[in-house]
Amino acid sequence: MFIENNKELSIPEVAKVLEVDNTYAYRLVRDERLAPVSVNPYKVTFGEVKHFIDERLPTGFKSIYQAF
């Protein structure tokens, strides 16, 4: 399944992609580590989430998201 970078994800969807708790995903937005495209409700683009993941990987590694 291909997900476009501009697809807007809810916080529970972001948490699922990152495999973290919803509260941690909300904290990432509050701490400005993820930039939301809308605030009520919070929505984050898939591209922003992918960028967040890629910034934390060692050099030479690439993230690949696979939907189940």
Stockholm file with secondary structure:
# STOCKHOLM 1.0

chainA/1-68         MFIENNKELSIPEVAKVLEVDNTYAYRLVRDERLAPVSVNPYKVTFGEVKHFIDERLPTGFKSIYQAF
#=GR chainA/1-68 SS CCCCTTCEEEHHHHHHHHTSCHHHHHHHHHTTSSCCSEETTEEEEHHHHHHHHHHHSCTTCCCCCCCC
#=GC SS_cons        CCCCTTCEEEHHHHHHHHTSCHHHHHHHHHTTSSCCSEETTEEEEHHHHHHHHHHHSCTTCCCCCCCC
//
